[in-house]
């Protein structure tokens, strides 16, 4: 009996020691629930989604979501000393480091990291467009506005234990207020194109399933979706035409769902939207488990929606305990030509761009206490042209039919 007690006590001590060792690996600022562990070879393993945060604020801070931000003093070289910004900025962005700093960010293992730069605009003035050059890559940002902080994501492959982020130019920006590293992929190879839809040929489309019927589609819409080539067809010149038609008081159109579904990556489409009022053309995504999980619990990302005017919308939806859920909507101005609408999607990160210009970035930490982040699951794509509904309203008599959205390409890289 004494021997058994001794062995049990020893096992308790070993377990306690292991617990302490694992606990010491979870550094301040690491993403909750992504605790670092050791393998038998003692190599630190984080896995996709590991996140760490640094701020120009002296001494580090804790943000409103409870995330700890470490001071960047130990990881930055060059650049200007951190300068305090005007009052009103949230804690991680209250200071900004100008000039051309280089950040050497310690990471737990090789892989590709999504590095988010939080960039402070000048306190006065502003510009219709700004840019930052990171590791030789120029990233454009829309509408800085005086005193605002904008976020920009760049992918950094890391073969060792340090992600190097060199800022060589800031255009219409005051400095870098904070930087975050998130492990996006385990490999360091370039992104692979897993879906490349060029819409070559003619006739019906393969790889996409028509969703059929009327019934309002949750928005009191007027159209009935069909599988007719009159509503969706490859045109023979490398485009897909999705056409809304009116026959008396009946509207028909098409809604196509991709048979390809995946999690994370760079998703984009080049397309031209119709301009008639009362139409809602869209390029968007839903959680692949929406049939069982329901909406908005499955999550929705609208990469492009248009009301037929000179602006488009990028919108994110998720659950908050209410029937309609939460929504974050952003806008961009465009003309009626073809444009490239894209999404950067990595763990805890969504970034919307139009023609390569960053319009908005949404992060898990930006949500309120009751707003759930549900974008860590596979999603599929949709292309459609809706007619009427609560948003955008019934087409007025001035809207002629047919109205067509032309899609040049759809790509998904991971």
N, C-alpha and C positions, 0 to 999 in steps of 0.2 A: 504493500500500500504506500509506504513512504517513497519508494522509487517512482511509482506512478505519479504521486503528487509532485515530485521534483521534476519529472519530465513535463508534466502539465504546466508547471510554473515557467520552465524554460521556454516552452512553446509560446506562452503568453508574452514573455519578454521579447522573443524573436518577432512576434506579430506586432508588438508595440513599436519596436525599433523600425520595422518595415514601414509602419504607418507614419512615423516621424520622417523617415527618409523620403517617402512619397510626398508628404506635406511640404517639405522644404523645397521641392521642385516646382511647386505652384507659386510663381513669383507674383508680386503685386501687379495688377493690371491684366493678368492673363484672363482670357474669356471664361466666364463662369461655366462650370461643367466640363471644361477641357483640361482637367488636371494632368500634368505631365507625369509619366511613370518611367521606370527603368526596365530594360530587358535584362536577360541573364548576362549579356555582355556589358551592362551598365550604360549603354548608349541611351541618351534621352530621346524619348519618342513622344511626339505631340499629336500628330495626325492632322488631317485636313480640318480646318476650322480653328486651329490654335491662333490666338490673337494677343498682341501686346501693344501697349499705348505709351507714347512719350509726348510731353508738352513743353513748350518754351517757358511756361510759368515756373519761376524758381521754387524748388522744393517739391514739385509735383502737387497734384490736386485729386480730389474725388468728384466725379461729375454727378449730375442729378439722378442718373440711373444706377449710381453706386459703383461705377467702374473706377478703378484707381489708375491714374496717369503718372508715370514716372518722369522726373525731370530729364530733359534731353541733354543736360550738361555733359554727361559721361559718354554720349554717343555722337556728338556733333563736332565737326572741325570746320574752321573758317566761318565765313558769314559775319554778320554784324551781331553785336550784343542784343540780347532780348530786350525789346522795348514794350512798355505797358501801353495797351490800347485804350481807347475811350471806354468809360464805364458802360455797362450794359451787355458786354460779351459774356458768354457762359464761361465757367471756370477754366476749362482746358484751352480756351482761345483768347484769354485776357492779355497774353503777351505774344509778340511776333518777332521772329528772327529774320532780318533782312539780309541783303547781299547774296552770296552764292555759297550757302552751306553744303557740306557733305555729311550725311548721316551714315554711321556704321552700326546697323541694328543687329544685336545678337538674336539668333533664331535657334531653335532646338535641333533642327536636322535639315539636310538638303531638301530642296523642292522648289516650287514656284510660289512666290508670295505676292499677294495683292497688297501693295503699299498705298495707303490713302494719305495724301498730303492735304492738310487743312490750311487754306491759304487766305490771308487777310488782305482785303482790298484797302486802298488808301482811305483815310478818315474823311477826306474831302474829295469832291469830284466823282470820279468813276469813269467807266468806259463801256461802250456797247459790247466789247469783247476783250478778254484778257488771255494770257497764256503763261505757262511755266514749262521750262525745258528740264527734263529729268533723265539722266543717263543718256543724253543725246536725243531724246524723244520729246518733240514739242507737243504739249497738250493744250488745246484751246478750250476756253470756258466762256459761256455766254453771260452777258449782263452782270458785271460785278456789283455795281452799286456802291456808294460810299459806305465804308465801315463794315461791310458784310464779310462773312467768312464763307468761302466756297471750298468744296472738296473735289479732289481729282484722284482717280485710281490709276496706277501703273503696275504692270506685272514685272516682277524682278526674279529671274532664275538665280538660284543659290546652290552652289556645289559644295560649300563648306558650312560654316556656322555663323556667317555674317552676311546680311543683306546690305549692299552698298547703294546708297541713294544720293546721287550728286545733282544738285540744283545749279544749273549754269546760267539761267536767265529767268527773271521775273518781269513780265510785261503787264503794266497797269495793276500790279499787286504790290502790297507793302512788305510781305514776308511770309514765312512759314510759321504758323501758330502751333501746329501739332503734327505728328506723324504716327500712323498705325500700321503694323504689319500683321497680315492674316495669311495663314498657309492655305493657298488655293488648290494646289495640286501636289502630288508626291513626286512627280517627275520634273525635269528641267528642259525637256524637249519643247520645240515650238508647238503651239496649239494645232491640233489636227482638225481638218474639216470633216465632220461626220454627217452633215446634211448639206448638199449643194444642189439646190433646185434652180435650174436655169429656164425651165418651161419651154424647152425646145420641142419642135414637132407641132402636130395639130391634133385636134380632137380631144376626147376626155382625158382627164388628168389621172396619173397613177401616183400612189404614195399619199394620197389625201382622200379622206372619207367625207362625202357630203352629209351634213346633218339636215334633216328634213322636217318640214311642217311649219305651222304658224303658232298661234296661241300666245303671242306677245313676248315670249322669251324673257320674261322677268322685267321687262321695261315697257310693257303695253305697246309693243311695236306692231306695225301694220302689215309687214311683208309675210309671205309664205316662202320658205326655203325649198328649193327643188333640186333635182339632179339633172335638169335639162341643160343641154349645151347652150341654149339661149341665155342662160344665167351664169354659166362658168365654162370656159373653154380656152384651150391654148390657141393663140392667134396665128401661129406659123412664123412669126418674126421674133420669137424668143420672149414672149410675154404671156401672162395669164390675164384674161379679161373676166372680171366678176361684174355682172350687169344687173342693176335693178330696173325692172320694167313695170309699166302700168297698163292694164287692160281693163278699161272701164273703171270700176271701183276696186279692182283687185291688183295688189302689188306682188310681184315675185322677185326673188333674188337668190343668192347662194351663200352658204356658210360651209367652209371647208376646214376639216380638222386633220392635222398631220398624223400619220401613222407612226412617225418618229417622236419619241419622248426621251428626255434626258434631264440630268441635274447639273447645273452650273455651265458656264461658258460665255462665249460672245455670240449673240444672236442678232441677225440684222436682215433687213429687207430693203430693196430699192423699189419704190412704187410711186405712182401718181394717183392722187385722189380726185374724185369728182367734186364739182364745186356747187352743186345744187343745194339749196336750203332744205332742211327736213330730212337729210340723209346722215347716216352715221357709218362711214367706212372705217374698218379697223384691222390692225395687225396686232395680235395679242396672245396671251398664254393663260392656261388654267392648270391647276394641280392635276396630275394624272389620276388621282384617286377621287376626283370630284363626284363620280357616280355614287360612291359609298360614303364619302366624308361630307358632301354637300358644300354649298356656297354660302358664306364666304370662307368657311373653315379650310377649304382646299387651297385658297390663295388665288389671286388674279393679278396679272401684270399686263397693262395695256401699253404696248410699245408705241402705237400710233392710233389715235382716234382724231377725226376731223368733223367739224360741223359745216364744212363747205366754204368757210371764209378764209382769211389769210393767216390762220394759226392752227396748230395741231396740239394735241394733249398727250401727255404721258402720265399714267395713273396707276397707283398701286392700291390693292384692296386686301384686307385680311379681317379676321374675326375680333370682336371686342365684347362679345356677350349680347349684342343687339342683333336684330334681324338683318339690318343693312351693313353691319360691320364698320370698320374704319376705312378711310380713304385719304390718300395723299395725291394731289393732282398738281401737275406742272404744265406750263405752256411754252410754246416756241413759235415764232413768226416764220412763215414760209411763203413762197410764191406757188403758183399752180403747176410748176414743173415737177419732174421726178426728184425724189430726195431719198437719202439713206437714213433709215431709222434703226437704231441699234440699242442693245442692252448689254451691259457688262454685269454678269451675275456670278458672284462668289460667296462663300459662307458669310452670312451676316451683312452682305453688301449688294446693292442694286444701283447701277448708274445708267442714266438715260442720255443718249446722244442723238443729235440730228446733224447729218453731214459731217460727222466727226467732232462736233462741238459739244462739250459737256453741258447739258441743260440742268441736270439735277442728280443728286446722289442721295440715296436713302439707306440708312444703316440701322441695324437692329436696335442700337442704343438710342435712336431718335424717337422710338415709339413711346407712347404713354403707358402707364401702369396696367391698364386693362386691354391694351392693344397687343395681340399676339403676333409674333413673327413666325410665318408658316412657309418660308421660302427655302426650306432645306429638304425638298422632296422633288422627284421628277415632275416635269411639266410638259404639256404638248402645246402646239401652235394652232392658231385659228386665223383665217382670213375671211372676211365677210363684208357685205354692204347691207346695213339695216335701213329700214324706212320708218320714219315717224317714231312715236313713243314719247315718254316723259322727257327724255333728252335724246334728240334735239327738237321734238315737236313735230306736228303734222306738216308735210310739205305744202307750201303755199301754191296758189295757181301759177305763179311765175316760174316754178321749178318744172322744167321739161323732162320728159323721159323718152328713151332710156338714159340712164346715168351709169357710167362704167369706171371702176377702179382697175388700173393696169399695173400688174406686178411683174417687174423685170427679173427678180431673183429673191431667193431666201437662202440664208446660210446659217449654219450652227457650227461653231468651232469650240473644241474643248481640249 
